[in-house]
């Protein structure tokens, strides 16, 4: 989500969450089936799944490296100063979190006390 412009970061984070959930689902489902007959030369079921997952990982990393374009720090600062008048520091966000804790439902507040 850091590689996309600020106005699209919420959509990128949502897409990442959907893809992570889909990947977890596929991973669990792949472990539930016997795939030894697909590539008997690779060994056991776990070895075959590890090989497939390693290949998929290498492909995804290669695509990210080739197509992902990072922005310079100066460009990010310029965009953040244009899009939001609030100074970009961590302090307002932290204080806002602690102020919001005063308005938590009582059952949730008991978990944190």
C-alpha positions as YAML, in Angstrom:
chain: A
units: angstrom
residues:
- id: 1
  name: UNK
  ca: [0.00, 0.00, 0.00]
- id: 2
  name: UNK
  ca: [3.00, 2.31, 0.40]
- id: 3
  name: UNK
  ca: [3.70, 2.27, -3.33]
- id: 4
  name: UNK
  ca: [0.39, 3.85, -4.33]
- id: 5
  name: UNK
  ca: [-0.59, 7.53, -4.11]
- id: 6
  name: UNK
  ca: [-2.06, 8.68, -0.79]
- id: 7
  name: UNK
  ca: [-5.60, 8.95, -2.12]
- id: 8
  name: UNK
  ca: [-5.58, 5.25, -3.15]
- id: 9
  name: UNK
  ca: [-3.89, 3.79, -0.05]
- id: 10
  name: UNK
  ca: [-7.17, 2.75, 1.57]
- id: 11
  name: UNK
  ca: [-8.16, 0.77, -1.51]
- id: 12
  name: UNK
  ca: [-4.68, -0.75, -1.74]
- id: 13
  name: UNK
  ca: [-4.82, -1.82, 1.91]
- id: 14
  name: UNK
  ca: [-8.24, -3.37, 1.34]
- id: 15
  name: UNK
  ca: [-6.97, -5.24, -1.70]
- id: 16
  name: UNK
  ca: [-3.97, -6.47, 0.28]
- id: 17
  name: UNK
  ca: [-6.25, -7.76, 3.04]
- id: 18
  name: UNK
  ca: [-8.46, -9.59, 0.54]
- id: 19
  name: UNK
  ca: [-5.44, -11.15, -1.15]
- id: 20
  name: UNK
  ca: [-3.89, -12.17, 2.18]
- id: 21
  name: UNK
  ca: [-7.13, -13.87, 3.19]
- id: 22
  name: UNK
  ca: [-7.42, -15.57, -0.19]
- id: 23
  name: UNK
  ca: [-3.83, -16.77, 0.08]
- id: 24
  name: UNK
  ca: [-4.44, -18.16, 3.54]
- id: 25
  name: UNK
  ca: [-7.54, -19.97, 2.31]
- id: 26
  name: UNK
  ca: [-5.69, -21.45, -0.67]
- id: 27
  name: UNK
  ca: [-2.80, -22.45, 1.59]
- id: 28
  name: UNK
  ca: [-5.06, -24.33, 3.98]
- id: 29
  name: UNK
  ca: [-6.95, -25.96, 1.13]
- id: 30
  name: UNK
  ca: [-3.72, -27.01, -0.61]
- id: 31
  name: UNK
  ca: [-2.57, -28.75, 2.55]
- id: 32
  name: UNK
  ca: [-5.83, -30.69, 2.70]
- id: 33
  name: UNK
  ca: [-5.31, -32.48, -0.61]
- id: 34
  name: UNK
  ca: [-2.78, -35.06, -1.65]
- id: 35
  name: UNK
  ca: [-0.71, -33.74, -4.56]
- id: 36
  name: UNK
  ca: [1.94, -36.45, -4.68]
- id: 37
  name: UNK
  ca: [0.56, -37.78, -7.96]
- id: 38
  name: UNK
  ca: [1.16, -34.38, -9.69]
- id: 39
  name: UNK
  ca: [4.94, -34.41, -9.30]
- id: 40
  name: UNK
  ca: [6.16, -37.67, -7.80]
- id: 41
  name: UNK
  ca: [9.80, -36.77, -8.49]
- id: 42
  name: UNK
  ca: [9.63, -33.87, -6.01]
- id: 43
  name: UNK
  ca: [9.01, -36.13, -3.03]
- id: 44
  name: UNK
  ca: [6.34, -36.05, -0.36]
- id: 45
  name: UNK
  ca: [3.19, -33.94, -0.22]
- id: 46
  name: UNK
  ca: [4.87, -31.33, 2.00]
- id: 47
  name: UNK
  ca: [7.94, -31.09, -0.25]
- id: 48
  name: UNK
  ca: [5.78, -30.58, -3.34]
- id: 49
  name: UNK
  ca: [3.67, -27.88, -1.68]
- id: 50
  name: UNK
  ca: [6.82, -26.17, -0.41]
- id: 51
  name: UNK
  ca: [8.27, -26.19, -3.94]
- id: 52
  name: UNK
  ca: [5.07, -24.72, -5.42]
- id: 53
  name: UNK
  ca: [4.87, -22.05, -2.71]
- id: 54
  name: UNK
  ca: [8.54, -21.16, -3.13]
- id: 55
  name: UNK
  ca: [8.06, -20.76, -6.87]
- id: 56
  name: UNK
  ca: [4.98, -18.58, -6.34]
- id: 57
  name: UNK
  ca: [6.90, -16.47, -3.82]
- id: 58
  name: UNK
  ca: [9.79, -15.92, -6.22]
- id: 59
  name: UNK
  ca: [7.38, -14.90, -8.98]
- id: 60
  name: UNK
  ca: [5.50, -12.45, -6.75]
- id: 61
  name: UNK
  ca: [8.72, -10.87, -5.48]
- id: 62
  name: UNK
  ca: [10.05, -10.54, -9.04]
- id: 63
  name: UNK
  ca: [6.82, -8.86, -10.20]
- id: 64
  name: UNK
  ca: [6.96, -6.46, -7.24]
- id: 65
  name: UNK
  ca: [10.59, -5.57, -7.93]
- id: 66
  name: UNK
  ca: [9.99, -5.05, -11.64]
- id: 67
  name: UNK
  ca: [6.71, -3.11, -11.50]
- id: 68
  name: UNK
  ca: [6.81, -1.42, -8.07]
- id: 69
  name: UNK
  ca: [7.96, 2.17, -8.22]
- id: 70
  name: UNK
  ca: [8.91, 3.85, -4.96]
- id: 71
  name: UNK
  ca: [8.50, 7.54, -4.46]
- id: 72
  name: UNK
  ca: [11.26, 9.74, -3.12]
- id: 73
  name: UNK
  ca: [11.01, 11.14, 0.39]
- id: 74
  name: UNK
  ca: [10.77, 14.67, -1.01]
- id: 75
  name: UNK
  ca: [7.81, 13.65, -3.18]
- id: 76
  name: UNK
  ca: [6.02, 12.04, -0.23]
- id: 77
  name: UNK
  ca: [6.54, 15.15, 1.92]
- id: 78
  name: UNK
  ca: [5.28, 17.35, -0.91]
- id: 79
  name: UNK
  ca: [2.14, 15.21, -1.35]
- id: 80
  name: UNK
  ca: [1.40, 15.08, 2.37]
- id: 81
  name: UNK
  ca: [1.72, 18.85, 2.74]
- id: 82
  name: UNK
  ca: [-0.66, 19.38, -0.18]
- id: 83
  name: UNK
  ca: [-3.25, 16.78, 0.85]
- id: 84
  name: UNK
  ca: [-3.42, 17.52, 4.57]
- id: 85
  name: UNK
  ca: [-2.71, 20.77, 6.37]
- id: 86
  name: UNK
  ca: [-1.85, 18.88, 9.57]
- id: 87
  name: UNK
  ca: [1.86, 18.60, 10.18]
- id: 88
  name: UNK
  ca: [3.04, 15.03, 9.68]
- id: 89
  name: UNK
  ca: [4.13, 13.96, 13.13]
- id: 90
  name: UNK
  ca: [3.20, 10.92, 15.19]
- id: 91
  name: UNK
  ca: [2.09, 12.92, 18.22]
- id: 92
  name: UNK
  ca: [-1.43, 13.96, 17.09]
- id: 93
  name: UNK
  ca: [-2.26, 10.36, 16.13]
- id: 94
  name: UNK
  ca: [-1.10, 8.97, 19.47]
- id: 95
  name: UNK
  ca: [-2.98, 11.58, 21.44]
- id: 96
  name: UNK
  ca: [-6.11, 10.93, 19.39]
- id: 97
  name: UNK
  ca: [-5.92, 7.22, 20.24]
- id: 98
  name: UNK
  ca: [-5.68, 7.93, 23.97]
- id: 99
  name: UNK
  ca: [-8.55, 10.43, 23.81]
- id: 100
  name: UNK
  ca: [-10.71, 7.84, 22.05]
- id: 101
  name: UNK
  ca: [-10.08, 5.34, 24.84]
- id: 102
  name: UNK
  ca: [-12.26, 7.47, 27.14]
- id: 103
  name: UNK
  ca: [-15.24, 6.75, 24.88]
- id: 104
  name: UNK
  ca: [-14.81, 2.97, 24.66]
- id: 105
  name: UNK
  ca: [-17.74, 0.74, 25.60]
- id: 106
  name: UNK
  ca: [-17.44, -0.42, 29.23]
- id: 107
  name: UNK
  ca: [-17.11, -4.11, 28.33]
- id: 108
  name: UNK
  ca: [-14.17, -3.32, 26.02]
- id: 109
  name: UNK
  ca: [-12.58, -0.93, 28.52]
- id: 110
  name: UNK
  ca: [-12.50, -3.72, 31.15]
- id: 111
  name: UNK
  ca: [-10.22, -5.73, 28.84]
- id: 112
  name: UNK
  ca: [-7.59, -2.98, 28.96]
- id: 113
  name: UNK
  ca: [-7.71, -2.13, 32.68]
...
